[in-house]
Amino acid sequence: MKRIAVLASGSGTNLQAIIDAVDDGTITGAQVTLVISDREDAFALERARNHNIPTMFFNRKNYAGREEFDGAIIAALQAQQIDLVILAGYMRLITPDFVAAFPQRILNIHPSLLPAFPGTQGVADALAYGVKVTGCTVHFVDEGMDTGPIILQEAIPVNDHDTRETLHQRIQVLEHKLYPQAIKLWLEGRLKIEGRRCLIDDN
Ligand code: GAR
């Protein structure tokens, strides 16, 4: 049984989708065994508690720098023998040490078609730019900001009447489907990285 840790800063709807996918058997051979947040009031922590999943809160203010902060998180993940780290609305750039501690074992979801609109405002930036198509991306995490090899992407049209909220809502519907799919592929050992590309073994 593989052990998954989810890092989240906010509402945790992606965390919920992953928990549900484990519960309904879409994801097999793994369990979410730890949820970590950098925000004490993140609703993601509440969702975890509702499912009796252990939670940890790390307060950035208690650490001198990013290295120390991520060092504490790495230690917690290693102590819990975590196999796969899932960033789900975790609004911090992780350190190179963190990436190195879990090679090809950290995934992220982003609400745009990367490499367009990286960062924390992917939906607002796409809307402001005026693109007609946007979407979401699940990718491996490397040292950059939303730059790792892309696992899955799906597109949706931007409508004239979209606001950031309506557009984000439709993107989230995709996210909740795509993230469990990508995790399943990882667990099945079907993802192979070749340079920038992530190839999916179709068995
Ligand atoms: C998601 O839409 C995710 O793509 C985005 O934050 C939201 C979290 O929602 N992540 C980023 O923008 C990362 N740069 P959730 O807390 O309901 O899962």
py3Dmol code that shows the C-alpha trace and the ligand (Angstrom):
import py3Dmol

protein = """\
ATOM      1  CA  MET A   1       0.000   0.000   0.000  1.00  0.00           C
ATOM      2  CA  LYS A   2       1.578   3.293  -1.139  1.00  0.00           C
ATOM      3  CA  ARG A   3       1.364   6.262   1.169  1.00  0.00           C
ATOM      4  CA  ILE A   4       0.246   9.594  -0.276  1.00  0.00           C
ATOM      5  CA  ALA A   5       0.718  12.983   1.398  1.00  0.00           C
ATOM      6  CA  VAL A   6      -1.282  15.957   0.156  1.00  0.00           C
ATOM      7  CA  LEU A   7      -0.040  19.530   0.677  1.00  0.00           C
ATOM      8  CA  ALA A   8      -2.752  22.176   0.436  1.00  0.00           C
ATOM      9  CA  SER A   9      -3.120  25.846   1.350  1.00  0.00           C
ATOM     10  CA  GLY A  10      -6.821  26.359   0.731  1.00  0.00           C
ATOM     11  CA  SER A  11     -10.212  24.832   0.309  1.00  0.00           C
ATOM     12  CA  GLY A  12      -8.975  21.379  -0.635  1.00  0.00           C
ATOM     13  CA  THR A  13     -11.498  20.376  -3.293  1.00  0.00           C
ATOM     14  CA  ASN A  14      -8.698  18.531  -5.107  1.00  0.00           C
ATOM     15  CA  LEU A  15      -7.787  16.757  -1.871  1.00  0.00           C
ATOM     16  CA  GLN A  16     -11.453  15.781  -1.576  1.00  0.00           C
ATOM     17  CA  ALA A  17     -11.498  14.438  -5.139  1.00  0.00           C
ATOM     18  CA  ILE A  18      -8.447  12.294  -4.353  1.00  0.00           C
ATOM     19  CA  ILE A  19      -9.928  10.993  -1.084  1.00  0.00           C
ATOM     20  CA  ASP A  20     -13.155  10.171  -2.954  1.00  0.00           C
ATOM     21  CA  ALA A  21     -11.214   8.416  -5.723  1.00  0.00           C
ATOM     22  CA  VAL A  22      -9.517   6.204  -3.124  1.00  0.00           C
ATOM     23  CA  ASP A  23     -12.863   5.523  -1.425  1.00  0.00           C
ATOM     24  CA  ASP A  24     -14.685   4.603  -4.632  1.00  0.00           C
ATOM     25  CA  GLY A  25     -11.825   2.430  -5.924  1.00  0.00           C
ATOM     26  CA  THR A  26     -10.771   4.675  -8.820  1.00  0.00           C
ATOM     27  CA  ILE A  27      -7.369   4.807  -7.100  1.00  0.00           C
ATOM     28  CA  THR A  28      -6.226   1.452  -5.738  1.00  0.00           C
ATOM     29  CA  GLY A  29      -3.094   0.406  -3.873  1.00  0.00           C
ATOM     30  CA  ALA A  30      -2.721   3.727  -2.078  1.00  0.00           C
ATOM     31  CA  GLN A  31      -4.123   5.786   0.751  1.00  0.00           C
ATOM     32  CA  VAL A  32      -3.893   9.436   1.720  1.00  0.00           C
ATOM     33  CA  THR A  33      -2.068   9.058   5.034  1.00  0.00           C
ATOM     34  CA  LEU A  34      -1.091  12.674   5.727  1.00  0.00           C
ATOM     35  CA  VAL A  35      -2.358  16.158   4.880  1.00  0.00           C
ATOM     36  CA  ILE A  36      -0.035  19.111   5.432  1.00  0.00           C
ATOM     37  CA  SER A  37      -0.864  22.796   5.244  1.00  0.00           C
ATOM     38  CA  ASP A  38       1.010  26.060   5.600  1.00  0.00           C
ATOM     39  CA  ARG A  39      -2.264  27.648   6.731  1.00  0.00           C
ATOM     40  CA  GLU A  40      -3.856  26.714   9.995  1.00  0.00           C
ATOM     41  CA  ASP A  41      -7.324  27.702   8.780  1.00  0.00           C
ATOM     42  CA  ALA A  42      -7.148  25.835   5.460  1.00  0.00           C
ATOM     43  CA  PHE A  43     -10.417  23.995   4.930  1.00  0.00           C
ATOM     44  CA  ALA A  44      -8.328  21.168   3.468  1.00  0.00           C
ATOM     45  CA  LEU A  45      -7.295  20.300   7.052  1.00  0.00           C
ATOM     46  CA  GLU A  46     -10.946  20.082   8.067  1.00  0.00           C
ATOM     47  CA  ARG A  47     -11.667  17.757   5.153  1.00  0.00           C
ATOM     48  CA  ALA A  48      -8.777  15.522   6.240  1.00  0.00           C
ATOM     49  CA  ARG A  49      -9.992  15.432   9.840  1.00  0.00           C
ATOM     50  CA  ASN A  50     -13.466  14.469   8.594  1.00  0.00           C
ATOM     51  CA  HIS A  51     -11.855  11.392   7.039  1.00  0.00           C
ATOM     52  CA  ASN A  52      -9.637  10.630  10.048  1.00  0.00           C
ATOM     53  CA  ILE A  53      -6.510  11.451   8.067  1.00  0.00           C
ATOM     54  CA  PRO A  54      -3.632  12.808  10.199  1.00  0.00           C
ATOM     55  CA  THR A  55      -2.906  16.505   9.610  1.00  0.00           C
ATOM     56  CA  MET A  56       0.054  18.790  10.215  1.00  0.00           C
ATOM     57  CA  PHE A  57       0.296  22.571  10.097  1.00  0.00           C
ATOM     58  CA  PHE A  58       3.660  24.207   9.463  1.00  0.00           C
ATOM     59  CA  ASN A  59       3.868  27.907  10.240  1.00  0.00           C
ATOM     60  CA  ARG A  60       6.404  29.613   7.965  1.00  0.00           C
ATOM     61  CA  LYS A  61       6.910  32.287  10.638  1.00  0.00           C
ATOM     62  CA  ASN A  62       8.502  29.704  12.935  1.00  0.00           C
ATOM     63  CA  TYR A  63      11.352  29.070  10.503  1.00  0.00           C
ATOM     64  CA  ALA A  64      14.277  31.321   9.590  1.00  0.00           C
ATOM     65  CA  GLY A  65      14.077  30.618   5.871  1.00  0.00           C
ATOM     66  CA  ARG A  66      12.564  28.487   3.135  1.00  0.00           C
ATOM     67  CA  GLU A  67      15.246  25.806   3.569  1.00  0.00           C
ATOM     68  CA  GLU A  68      14.426  25.343   7.252  1.00  0.00           C
ATOM     69  CA  PHE A  69      10.692  25.379   6.581  1.00  0.00           C
ATOM     70  CA  ASP A  70      10.882  22.820   3.782  1.00  0.00           C
ATOM     71  CA  GLY A  71      13.430  20.838   5.832  1.00  0.00           C
ATOM     72  CA  ALA A  72      10.822  20.353   8.552  1.00  0.00           C
ATOM     73  CA  ILE A  73       8.229  19.252   5.999  1.00  0.00           C
ATOM     74  CA  ILE A  74      10.693  16.839   4.323  1.00  0.00           C
ATOM     75  CA  ALA A  75      11.478  15.318   7.747  1.00  0.00           C
ATOM     76  CA  ALA A  76       7.769  14.837   8.474  1.00  0.00           C
ATOM     77  CA  LEU A  77       7.166  13.216   5.079  1.00  0.00           C
ATOM     78  CA  GLN A  78      10.142  10.903   5.529  1.00  0.00           C
ATOM     79  CA  ALA A  79       9.124  10.000   9.087  1.00  0.00           C
ATOM     80  CA  GLN A  80       5.712   8.996   7.719  1.00  0.00           C
ATOM     81  CA  GLN A  81       7.360   6.994   4.903  1.00  0.00           C
ATOM     82  CA  ILE A  82       5.479   8.903   2.237  1.00  0.00           C
ATOM     83  CA  ASP A  83       5.814   7.500  -1.295  1.00  0.00           C
ATOM     84  CA  LEU A  84       4.051  10.219  -3.275  1.00  0.00           C
ATOM     85  CA  VAL A  85       3.685  13.935  -2.534  1.00  0.00           C
ATOM     86  CA  ILE A  86       0.669  15.695  -4.049  1.00  0.00           C
ATOM     87  CA  LEU A  87       0.593  19.483  -4.208  1.00  0.00           C
ATOM     88  CA  ALA A  88      -3.071  20.461  -4.374  1.00  0.00           C
ATOM     89  CA  GLY A  89      -3.513  24.207  -4.195  1.00  0.00           C
ATOM     90  CA  TYR A  90      -0.269  24.494  -2.213  1.00  0.00           C
ATOM     91  CA  MET A  91       0.694  28.103  -2.826  1.00  0.00           C
ATOM     92  CA  ARG A  92       4.432  27.905  -2.185  1.00  0.00           C
ATOM     93  CA  LEU A  93       7.410  27.196  -4.383  1.00  0.00           C
ATOM     94  CA  ILE A  94       9.216  24.229  -2.863  1.00  0.00           C
ATOM     95  CA  THR A  95      13.015  24.215  -2.458  1.00  0.00           C
ATOM     96  CA  PRO A  96      15.451  22.211  -4.624  1.00  0.00           C
ATOM     97  CA  ASP A  97      16.200  20.088  -1.511  1.00  0.00           C
ATOM     98  CA  PHE A  98      12.523  19.146  -1.300  1.00  0.00           C
ATOM     99  CA  VAL A  99      12.472  18.173  -4.988  1.00  0.00           C
ATOM    100  CA  ALA A 100      15.677  16.152  -4.546  1.00  0.00           C
ATOM    101  CA  ALA A 101      14.287  14.322  -1.501  1.00  0.00           C
ATOM    102  CA  PHE A 102      11.394  12.927  -3.579  1.00  0.00           C
ATOM    103  CA  PRO A 103      12.681  12.453  -7.145  1.00  0.00           C
ATOM    104  CA  GLN A 104       9.788  12.005  -9.592  1.00  0.00           C
ATOM    105  CA  ARG A 105       7.543  11.625  -6.588  1.00  0.00           C
ATOM    106  CA  ILE A 106       6.000  15.093  -6.399  1.00  0.00           C
ATOM    107  CA  LEU A 107       3.015  16.092  -8.552  1.00  0.00           C
ATOM    108  CA  ASN A 108       1.235  19.431  -8.908  1.00  0.00           C
ATOM    109  CA  ILE A 109      -1.983  20.640 -10.477  1.00  0.00           C
ATOM    110  CA  HIS A 110      -2.229  24.028 -12.104  1.00  0.00           C
ATOM    111  CA  PRO A 111      -5.333  25.848 -13.430  1.00  0.00           C
ATOM    112  CA  SER A 112      -4.029  26.752 -16.894  1.00  0.00           C
ATOM    113  CA  LEU A 113      -2.501  25.105 -19.936  1.00  0.00           C
ATOM    114  CA  LEU A 114       1.163  25.330 -18.977  1.00  0.00           C
ATOM    115  CA  PRO A 115       3.562  26.800 -19.918  1.00  0.00           C
ATOM    116  CA  ALA A 116       0.998  29.603 -20.230  1.00  0.00           C
ATOM    117  CA  PHE A 117       0.134  31.473 -17.053  1.00  0.00           C
ATOM    118  CA  PRO A 118       2.248  29.857 -14.330  1.00  0.00           C
ATOM    119  CA  GLY A 119       2.196  31.168 -10.769  1.00  0.00           C
ATOM    120  CA  THR A 120      -0.565  31.752  -8.278  1.00  0.00           C
ATOM    121  CA  GLN A 121      -2.998  33.619 -10.567  1.00  0.00           C
ATOM    122  CA  GLY A 122      -3.331  31.214 -13.488  1.00  0.00           C
ATOM    123  CA  VAL A 123      -7.065  31.704 -13.999  1.00  0.00           C
ATOM    124  CA  ALA A 124      -7.074  35.500 -13.645  1.00  0.00           C
ATOM    125  CA  ASP A 125      -4.010  35.835 -15.872  1.00  0.00           C
ATOM    126  CA  ALA A 126      -5.574  33.737 -18.654  1.00  0.00           C
ATOM    127  CA  LEU A 127      -8.793  35.741 -18.486  1.00  0.00           C
ATOM    128  CA  ALA A 128      -6.962  39.063 -18.497  1.00  0.00           C
ATOM    129  CA  TYR A 129      -4.835  37.995 -21.459  1.00  0.00           C
ATOM    130  CA  GLY A 130      -7.960  37.190 -23.449  1.00  0.00           C
ATOM    131  CA  VAL A 131      -7.211  33.615 -24.455  1.00  0.00           C
ATOM    132  CA  LYS A 132     -10.146  31.700 -25.952  1.00  0.00           C
ATOM    133  CA  VAL A 133      -9.033  28.341 -24.596  1.00  0.00           C
ATOM    134  CA  THR A 134      -7.576  27.469 -21.226  1.00  0.00           C
ATOM    135  CA  GLY A 135      -7.621  24.407 -18.992  1.00  0.00           C
ATOM    136  CA  CYS A 136      -5.635  22.554 -16.398  1.00  0.00           C
ATOM    137  CA  THR A 137      -2.335  20.722 -16.165  1.00  0.00           C
ATOM    138  CA  VAL A 138      -1.002  17.971 -13.923  1.00  0.00           C
ATOM    139  CA  HIS A 139       2.788  17.853 -13.943  1.00  0.00           C
ATOM    140  CA  PHE A 140       5.836  16.564 -12.121  1.00  0.00           C
ATOM    141  CA  VAL A 141       7.403  19.158  -9.874  1.00  0.00           C
ATOM    142  CA  ASP A 142      10.947  20.288 -10.592  1.00  0.00           C
ATOM    143  CA  GLU A 143      12.936  23.226  -9.224  1.00  0.00           C
ATOM    144  CA  GLY A 144      11.115  25.791 -11.354  1.00  0.00           C
ATOM    145  CA  MET A 145       7.751  27.483 -11.015  1.00  0.00           C
ATOM    146  CA  ASP A 146       5.238  25.124 -12.712  1.00  0.00           C
ATOM    147  CA  THR A 147       7.896  23.926 -15.154  1.00  0.00           C
ATOM    148  CA  GLY A 148       8.146  20.145 -14.663  1.00  0.00           C
ATOM    149  CA  PRO A 149       7.234  17.470 -17.253  1.00  0.00           C
ATOM    150  CA  ILE A 150       3.528  17.515 -18.093  1.00  0.00           C
ATOM    151  CA  ILE A 151       1.540  14.366 -17.281  1.00  0.00           C
ATOM    152  CA  LEU A 152      -2.003  15.313 -18.353  1.00  0.00           C
ATOM    153  CA  GLN A 153      -3.717  18.398 -19.729  1.00  0.00           C
ATOM    154  CA  GLU A 154      -7.257  19.176 -20.708  1.00  0.00           C
ATOM    155  CA  ALA A 155      -8.670  22.266 -22.400  1.00  0.00           C
ATOM    156  CA  ILE A 156     -11.936  24.170 -22.095  1.00  0.00           C
ATOM    157  CA  PRO A 157     -13.220  27.233 -23.949  1.00  0.00           C
ATOM    158  CA  VAL A 158     -13.302  30.631 -22.273  1.00  0.00           C
ATOM    159  CA  ASN A 159     -16.758  32.188 -22.645  1.00  0.00           C
ATOM    160  CA  ASP A 160     -17.379  35.895 -23.159  1.00  0.00           C
ATOM    161  CA  HIS A 161     -19.357  36.106 -19.930  1.00  0.00           C
ATOM    162  CA  ASP A 162     -16.817  34.247 -17.818  1.00  0.00           C
ATOM    163  CA  THR A 163     -15.602  35.774 -14.608  1.00  0.00           C
ATOM    164  CA  ARG A 164     -12.602  34.444 -12.739  1.00  0.00           C
ATOM    165  CA  GLU A 165     -15.028  32.532 -10.525  1.00  0.00           C
ATOM    166  CA  THR A 166     -17.093  30.878 -13.290  1.00  0.00           C
ATOM    167  CA  LEU A 167     -13.985  29.988 -15.266  1.00  0.00           C
ATOM    168  CA  HIS A 168     -12.197  28.577 -12.212  1.00  0.00           C
ATOM    169  CA  GLN A 169     -15.306  26.561 -11.343  1.00  0.00           C
ATOM    170  CA  ARG A 170     -15.324  24.875 -14.765  1.00  0.00           C
ATOM    171  CA  ILE A 171     -11.568  24.273 -14.595  1.00  0.00           C
ATOM    172  CA  GLN A 172     -11.983  22.669 -11.180  1.00  0.00           C
ATOM    173  CA  VAL A 173     -14.454  20.155 -12.606  1.00  0.00           C
ATOM    174  CA  LEU A 174     -11.638  19.066 -14.929  1.00  0.00           C
ATOM    175  CA  GLU A 175      -9.083  19.116 -12.122  1.00  0.00           C
ATOM    176  CA  HIS A 176     -11.118  16.772  -9.965  1.00  0.00           C
ATOM    177  CA  LYS A 177     -11.165  14.261 -12.808  1.00  0.00           C
ATOM    178  CA  LEU A 178      -7.586  14.721 -14.067  1.00  0.00           C
ATOM    179  CA  TYR A 179      -5.691  14.625 -10.761  1.00  0.00           C
ATOM    180  CA  PRO A 180      -6.970  11.188  -9.663  1.00  0.00           C
ATOM    181  CA  GLN A 181      -6.242   9.913 -13.211  1.00  0.00           C
ATOM    182  CA  ALA A 182      -2.642  11.154 -13.056  1.00  0.00           C
ATOM    183  CA  ILE A 183      -2.130   9.681  -9.580  1.00  0.00           C
ATOM    184  CA  LYS A 184      -3.471   6.367 -10.811  1.00  0.00           C
ATOM    185  CA  LEU A 185      -0.997   6.398 -13.729  1.00  0.00           C
ATOM    186  CA  TRP A 186       1.869   7.171 -11.337  1.00  0.00           C
ATOM    187  CA  LEU A 187       0.850   4.374  -8.967  1.00  0.00           C
ATOM    188  CA  GLU A 188       0.656   1.938 -11.872  1.00  0.00           C
ATOM    189  CA  GLY A 189       4.212   2.870 -12.855  1.00  0.00           C
ATOM    190  CA  ARG A 190       3.069   3.967 -16.297  1.00  0.00           C
ATOM    191  CA  LEU A 191       4.765   7.375 -16.423  1.00  0.00           C
ATOM    192  CA  LYS A 192       8.152   7.590 -18.081  1.00  0.00           C
ATOM    193  CA  ILE A 193      10.102  10.829 -18.254  1.00  0.00           C
ATOM    194  CA  GLU A 194      12.224  11.419 -21.354  1.00  0.00           C
ATOM    195  CA  GLY A 195      13.791  14.852 -21.215  1.00  0.00           C
ATOM    196  CA  ARG A 196      10.938  17.324 -20.949  1.00  0.00           C
ATOM    197  CA  ARG A 197       8.350  14.785 -22.030  1.00  0.00           C
ATOM    198  CA  CYS A 198       6.361  12.473 -19.826  1.00  0.00           C
ATOM    199  CA  LEU A 199       5.259   9.455 -21.828  1.00  0.00           C
ATOM    200  CA  ILE A 200       2.330   7.313 -20.742  1.00  0.00           C
ATOM    201  CA  ASP A 201       2.768   3.574 -21.106  1.00  0.00           C
ATOM    202  CA  ASP A 202      -0.563   2.260 -22.425  1.00  0.00           C
ATOM    203  CA  ASN A 203       0.260  -1.336 -21.423  1.00  0.00           C
TER     204      ASN A 203
END
"""
ligand_1 = """\
18
GAR
C -6.751 24.650 -7.825
O -7.548 25.181 -8.842
C -5.322 24.521 -8.275
O -5.198 24.278 -9.632
C -4.777 25.877 -7.902
O -5.370 26.195 -6.689
C -6.660 25.620 -6.636
C -6.823 24.908 -5.310
O -8.127 24.478 -5.137
N -3.351 25.841 -7.811
C -2.547 26.823 -8.188
O -2.943 27.866 -8.627
C -1.070 26.522 -8.008
N -0.270 27.553 -8.560
P -8.502 23.451 -4.002
O -7.879 23.947 -2.705
O -9.996 23.508 -3.928
O -7.994 22.093 -4.406
"""
view = py3Dmol.view(width=600, height=400)
view.addModel(protein, "pdb")
view.setStyle({"model": 0}, {"cartoon": {"style": "trace"}})
view.addModel(ligand_1, "xyz")
view.setStyle({"model": 1}, {"stick": {}})
view.zoomTo()
view.show()
